[in-house]
Amino acid sequence: MVDTPNPQQQQQQQLQGQQGQGQGQQGQGGQGQGQHRRRASGFRRVRDGRDLRPYVNQQPAGRRVDERGVFLSPLRQLTTSILETYRICNPAFRYESTHNPRRVLTKPSKPAHNDGYDNEEYDYILYVNDLLGSEDGHNRYLILDILGQGTFGQVVKCQNMKNHEIVAVKVVKNKPAYFNQSMMEVTILELLNNQCDPQDEHHILRLRDSFIHKNHLCLVFELLSSNLYELIKQNQFQGLSTQLVKVFTAQLLDALSVLKDARLIHCDLKPENILLKSLQSPQIKVIDFGSACHERQTVYTYIQSRFYRSPEVILGIPYTASIDMWSLGCIAVELFLGLPLFPGTSEYNQITRIVEMLGMPPTYMLDMGKQTKQFFDSFVDVYGQKKYRLKSLEQYSREHGTNEQPGKQYFKATTLPEIVNQAPMPSFKSSSRQGHEVEKELNNRASFIDFCQGLLNLNPIERWSPQQARMHPFITGEKFTKPFSVRSFFSFQCPAGAGESLPKAD
Ligand SMILES: Nc1ncnc2c1ncn2[C@@H]1O[C@H](COP(=O)(O)OP(=O)(O)OP(=O)(O)O)[C@@H](O)[C@H]1O
């Protein structure tokens, strides 16, 4: 019985036949039949004009020649020479970029406000190849692609028409609240860039320019690459090595030291707001200063993304720059595990997860907290002392008209040391030194646990400052021998009181 070739085989045989013919015409090529078959099934190299010269006057079926008499490659004709191809087909054809269909980047793209420039969400409707710039034409940026979307607006990849630099432009929503808050982002970034980190050494995003386009505030930033959440995701949520976690954390401590010296609080530190400078090295930058504030202007109480929200913010007590150190603790553990440490599904679930792992916050915090009563009950113990206990799921749901659920547990273990130590060990390269490598990794983990516990201290007064945390063996690379005890020391980062000149928030 003879097998009938399937359509794919038939196509391959046809290809081989054509290839054989082509090679036959070439004749002197000296390549055997085997080579023809191999080529037919794989990718072919695109030849340049010089390569084709020997075949002049041996016209392959259906091919045209250019003005030099060289047969044109169909690939070229349909890509880089597409305009020429159109002109061959239709001599009257004229190309004008203004006739290109405008590729829209904004969703939804239906005009609704601002003379049709904005959609219903007050976002500017962005099109590829349009220009962003101030009315005086001083700054002009060609829109290339969308990079991200956030609460404040859209971030687009653009080219500066003056110096050709590729940049990221945040086009802020056309709403007063977002406009004013983003003006604060400009002020804070200008202060950080110009006064605190003039040499761009401390992993803080650079603001290149700002202007208003059709009532939208536009912030021009240096272009960065993927964020750390995307990196964790690309790694299939398996977590990064202690070494890489250390490299990232050390840079974040550097950035937070600068902020602390300027008495500034980022207020939204999370993996999405930490971007790689490029995919070639583990250099990072902290972005999104849209929620940042000065320590003496902590007017907002609903701040920080939930997973990274500090206990003092949840409880509603005055906060300082140490809320960023809490977030950093959560981020460091997440980078190592690949999953968030406290993935709260609600504020109640968030504080429950924190208390279950780290215990109750100190009584003074609970006494002070404006929100304490929402989550905790107080009672007097047998010694006459006021004590607190977390409300049960049922009680909280009943009182708040919600349907609180226990929330998924991602780790079997319940304490931080157990969770870290139960994470899978990395595969070591050399089997002969395996024992040594395991011992080293266990020491790194012990050091990492001690480091994270210093950041995840429920008491913001005791929580390590960035300057203190930088002295930890996990960061300095010293061998970890005993729990780290904080030593205070001075460091110069930012001119004293630099942040004092910031305008007061409304
Ligand atoms: N400089 C940059 N280079 C490359 N991509 C960037 C840059 N800045 C921002 N992005 C992308 O745009 C997204 C949104 O930016 P950003 O966080 O500043 O906006 P936002 O509106 O303040 O967001 P959020 O909702 O977190 O407050 C980022 O997560 C990132 O993916």
Ligand as a Chemical Component Dictionary entry (heavy atoms), coordinates in Angstrom:
data_LIG
# 
_chem_comp.id                   LIG 
_chem_comp.type                 NON-POLYMER 
_chem_comp.pdbx_formal_charge   0 
_chem_comp.three_letter_code    LIG 
# 
loop_
_chem_comp_atom.comp_id 
_chem_comp_atom.atom_id 
_chem_comp_atom.alt_atom_id 
_chem_comp_atom.type_symbol 
_chem_comp_atom.charge 
_chem_comp_atom.model_Cartn_x 
_chem_comp_atom.model_Cartn_y 
_chem_comp_atom.model_Cartn_z 
_chem_comp_atom.pdbx_ordinal 
LIG N1  N1  N 0 10.269 55.263 33.080 1  
LIG C1  C1  C 0 9.545  54.232 32.672 2  
LIG N2  N2  N 0 10.031 53.386 31.749 3  
LIG C2  C2  C 0 9.295  52.322 31.330 4  
LIG N3  N3  N 0 8.059  52.027 31.789 5  
LIG C3  C3  C 0 7.520  52.836 32.701 6  
LIG C4  C4  C 0 8.222  53.977 33.189 7  
LIG N4  N4  N 0 7.437  54.594 34.088 8  
LIG C5  C5  C 0 6.309  53.876 34.167 9  
LIG N5  N5  N 0 6.340  52.812 33.341 10 
LIG C6  C6  C 0 5.287  51.799 33.174 11 
LIG O1  O1  O 0 4.024  52.397 33.381 12 
LIG C7  C7  C 0 3.352  51.795 34.505 13 
LIG C8  C8  C 0 2.575  52.872 35.252 14 
LIG O2  O2  O 0 3.468  53.876 35.727 15 
LIG P1  P1  P 0 3.285  54.581 37.120 16 
LIG O3  O3  O 0 3.311  53.535 38.210 17 
LIG O4  O4  O 0 4.249  55.700 37.267 18 
LIG O5  O5  O 0 1.806  55.160 36.918 19 
LIG P2  P2  P 0 0.692  55.407 37.979 20 
LIG O6  O6  O 0 -0.492 55.905 37.255 21 
LIG O7  O7  O 0 1.240  56.286 39.045 22 
LIG O8  O8  O 0 0.445  53.943 38.532 23 
LIG P3  P3  P 0 -0.215 53.463 39.910 24 
LIG O9  O9  O 0 -1.577 52.980 39.542 25 
LIG O10 O10 O 0 0.685  52.334 40.373 26 
LIG O11 O11 O 0 -0.201 54.622 40.857 27 
LIG C9  C9  C 0 4.474  51.138 35.318 28 
LIG O12 O12 O 0 4.028  50.026 36.064 29 
LIG C10 C10 C 0 5.447  50.714 34.225 30 
LIG O13 O13 O 0 5.067  49.476 33.671 31 
# 
loop_
_chem_comp_bond.comp_id 
_chem_comp_bond.atom_id_1 
_chem_comp_bond.atom_id_2 
_chem_comp_bond.value_order 
_chem_comp_bond.pdbx_ordinal 
LIG N1  C1  SING 1  
LIG C1  N2  SING 2  
LIG C1  C4  DOUB 3  
LIG N2  C2  DOUB 4  
LIG C2  N3  SING 5  
LIG N3  C3  DOUB 6  
LIG C3  C4  SING 7  
LIG C3  N5  SING 8  
LIG C4  N4  SING 9  
LIG N4  C5  DOUB 10 
LIG C5  N5  SING 11 
LIG N5  C6  SING 12 
LIG C6  O1  SING 13 
LIG C6  C10 SING 14 
LIG O1  C7  SING 15 
LIG C7  C8  SING 16 
LIG C7  C9  SING 17 
LIG C8  O2  SING 18 
LIG O2  P1  SING 19 
LIG P1  O3  DOUB 20 
LIG P1  O4  SING 21 
LIG P1  O5  SING 22 
LIG O5  P2  SING 23 
LIG P2  O6  DOUB 24 
LIG P2  O7  SING 25 
LIG P2  O8  SING 26 
LIG O8  P3  SING 27 
LIG P3  O9  DOUB 28 
LIG P3  O10 SING 29 
LIG P3  O11 SING 30 
LIG C9  O12 SING 31 
LIG C9  C10 SING 32 
LIG C10 O13 SING 33 
# 
